[in-house]
């Protein structure tokens, strides 16, 4: 599940609307959608990308 924020909002709304009867029922639903994601980039590539991000953030200081 890539959109965990949307899932959480939907589950909370469903609980509030009475679609689901308990938090335990929500836990069972949420656990059935669990998957693992593994990075496919190298540590070197990640570090290069992070350095670029930090440079972009630094340039945005005092922008507005």
Backbone as JSON, one array per atom type, in Angstrom:
{
  "sequence": "XXXXXXXXXXXXXXXXXXXXXXXXXXXXXXXXXXXXXXXXXXXXXXXXXXXXXXXXXXXXXXXX",
  "N": [[0.85, -1.17, 0.0], [0.91, 1.93, -1.07], [-0.2, 4.39, -0.57], [-0.57, 5.19, 2.29], [-1.48, 7.27, 3.9], [-3.89, 8.06, 2.71], [-5.25, 5.65, 2.99], [-5.43, 5.46, 5.8], [-7.05, 7.7, 6.33], [-9.37, 6.94, 5.0], [-10.08, 4.6, 6.4], [-10.5, 5.65, 8.97], [-12.64, 7.37, 8.43], [-14.55, 5.52, 7.59], [-14.89, 4.08, 9.95], [-15.98, 6.06, 11.58], [-18.34, 6.49, 10.2], [-19.66, 4.19, 10.63], [-19.26, 1.99, 9.03], [-17.3, 0.11, 9.58], [-17.09, -1.81, 12.53], [-15.36, -1.77, 14.71], [-12.12, -0.88, 16.1], [-10.47, -3.07, 16.09], [-11.37, -4.55, 13.91], [-10.54, -2.83, 11.89], [-7.77, -3.03, 12.22], [-7.32, -5.65, 11.35], [-8.01, -5.39, 8.64], [-6.11, -3.46, 7.79], [-3.69, -4.85, 8.28], [-3.82, -6.85, 6.41], [-3.1, -5.6, 4.12], [-0.42, -5.09, 4.1], [2.82, -4.54, 2.85], [6.23, -4.92, 1.83], [8.78, -2.66, 0.9], [11.66, -2.28, -0.98], [14.62, -0.49, -1.46], [15.85, 0.35, -4.66], [18.0, 1.68, -5.51], [21.47, 2.5, -5.44], [23.59, 3.07, -2.56], [25.37, 5.12, -3.1], [24.1, 6.51, -5.21], [21.79, 7.33, -3.85], [22.94, 9.04, -1.93], [23.99, 11.02, -3.63], [21.6, 12.03, -4.69], [20.39, 12.99, -2.35], [22.2, 14.97, -1.64], [21.78, 16.76, -3.75], [19.12, 17.46, -3.19], [19.44, 18.73, -0.69], [20.96, 20.9, -1.5], [19.12, 22.24, -3.14], [17.16, 22.9, -1.23], [18.64, 24.61, 0.4], [19.05, 26.73, -1.36], [16.52, 27.74, -1.45], [16.11, 29.16, 0.85], [15.11, 32.16, 2.44], [13.61, 32.94, 0.26], [11.02, 33.93, -0.02]],
  "CA": [[0.0, 0.0, 0.0], [1.75, 3.13, -1.17], [-0.93, 5.55, -0.08], [-0.99, 4.9, 3.65], [-2.23, 8.4, 4.44], [-5.24, 7.95, 2.18], [-5.86, 4.48, 3.61], [-5.76, 5.82, 7.16], [-8.2, 8.61, 6.3], [-10.55, 6.16, 4.6], [-10.45, 3.71, 7.5], [-11.07, 6.47, 10.05], [-13.96, 7.84, 7.99], [-15.44, 4.36, 7.61], [-15.19, 3.78, 11.35], [-16.88, 7.11, 12.03], [-19.63, 6.34, 9.52], [-20.28, 2.93, 11.03], [-19.0, 0.92, 8.05], [-16.59, -0.88, 10.37], [-17.66, -1.79, 13.88], [-14.38, -1.62, 15.78], [-10.73, -0.67, 15.71], [-9.91, -4.39, 15.82], [-11.7, -4.87, 12.51], [-9.64, -2.01, 11.06], [-6.42, -3.61, 12.29], [-7.29, -6.82, 10.46], [-8.01, -4.88, 7.26], [-4.83, -2.81, 7.53], [-2.62, -5.84, 8.26], [-3.92, -7.65, 5.19], [-2.57, -4.79, 3.02], [0.98, -4.75, 4.39], [3.85, -5.04, 1.95], [7.55, -4.34, 2.07], [9.41, -2.01, -0.25], [13.12, -2.26, -0.86], [15.25, 0.48, -2.33], [16.52, -0.23, -5.83], [19.13, 2.51, -5.88], [22.67, 2.26, -4.63], [23.85, 4.07, -1.52], [26.03, 6.25, -3.75], [23.07, 7.26, -5.93], [20.95, 7.96, -2.83], [23.7, 10.15, -1.36], [24.03, 12.08, -4.65], [20.27, 12.64, -4.76], [20.2, 13.73, -1.11], [23.02, 16.17, -1.73], [21.05, 17.66, -4.65], [17.95, 17.96, -2.45], [19.91, 19.68, 0.32], [21.38, 22.1, -2.23], [17.89, 22.92, -3.55], [16.54, 23.48, -0.03], [19.48, 25.74, 0.81], [18.8, 27.84, -2.29], [15.18, 28.28, -1.23], [16.09, 29.99, 2.06], [14.87, 33.6, 2.23], [13.03, 33.13, -1.07], [9.84, 34.79, 0.05]],
  "C": [[0.9, 1.23, 0.0], [1.09, 4.35, -0.54], [-1.47, 5.31, 1.33], [-1.78, 6.04, 4.28], [-3.67, 8.33, 3.98], [-5.96, 6.75, 2.81], [-6.28, 4.8, 5.04], [-6.97, 6.73, 7.23], [-9.47, 7.84, 5.96], [-11.01, 5.24, 5.72], [-11.08, 4.49, 8.64], [-12.47, 6.96, 9.68], [-14.97, 6.7, 8.03], [-15.84, 3.97, 9.02], [-16.2, 4.81, 11.89], [-18.27, 6.99, 11.43], [-20.33, 5.04, 9.86], [-20.11, 1.79, 10.03], [-18.26, -0.23, 8.73], [-17.02, -0.71, 11.82], [-16.64, -1.53, 14.99], [-12.99, -1.34, 15.22], [-10.05, -2.0, 15.4], [-10.18, -4.81, 14.38], [-10.81, -4.08, 11.56], [-8.22, -2.56, 11.07], [-6.3, -4.81, 11.37], [-7.24, -6.38, 9.0], [-6.64, -4.3, 6.91], [-3.7, -3.83, 7.42], [-2.67, -6.68, 6.99], [-3.35, -6.91, 3.98], [-1.11, -4.43, 3.19], [1.89, -5.35, 3.34], [5.16, -4.34, 2.27], [8.09, -3.76, 0.77], [10.9, -1.93, 0.01], [13.67, -1.29, -1.88], [15.97, -0.22, -3.48], [17.68, 0.64, -6.3], [20.3, 2.21, -4.96], [22.8, 3.35, -3.57], [24.49, 5.31, -2.13], [25.02, 7.13, -4.48], [22.16, 8.0, -4.93], [21.66, 9.17, -2.23], [23.79, 11.32, -2.33], [22.68, 12.8, -4.73], [19.99, 13.48, -3.51], [20.99, 15.04, -1.13], [22.35, 17.2, -2.64], [19.84, 18.27, -3.97], [18.38, 19.01, -1.43], [20.35, 20.99, -0.33], [20.15, 22.92, -2.66], [17.21, 23.59, -2.36], [17.32, 24.71, 0.41], [19.23, 26.96, -0.08], [17.44, 28.49, -2.07], [15.08, 29.16, 0.02], [15.93, 31.45, 1.67], [14.29, 33.92, 0.86], [11.88, 34.11, -1.01], [9.99, 35.81, 1.16]]
}
